[in-house]
């Protein structure tokens, strides 16, 4: 006999399993854990371009901060 239950684990990681009718309590039961992997949403080209530009701007700011900490002016390196 095969039965399937979908269980969402609580934060404490403990679960309760309801044994379906028809299963013998004397026979072993195999529990299989399969983690659901949601489908990856692909970005359209415009979204990807926007994200790349946003990351590039953030990296420029970070680089300017690092150069300033190293006593080098950002204009000296073309920023």
Secondary structure, 3 states (H helix, E strand, C coil): CCCCCCCCCCCCCCCCCCCCCCCCCCCCCCCCCCCCCCCCCCCCHHHHHHHHHHHHHHHHHHHHHHHHHCCCCHHHHCC
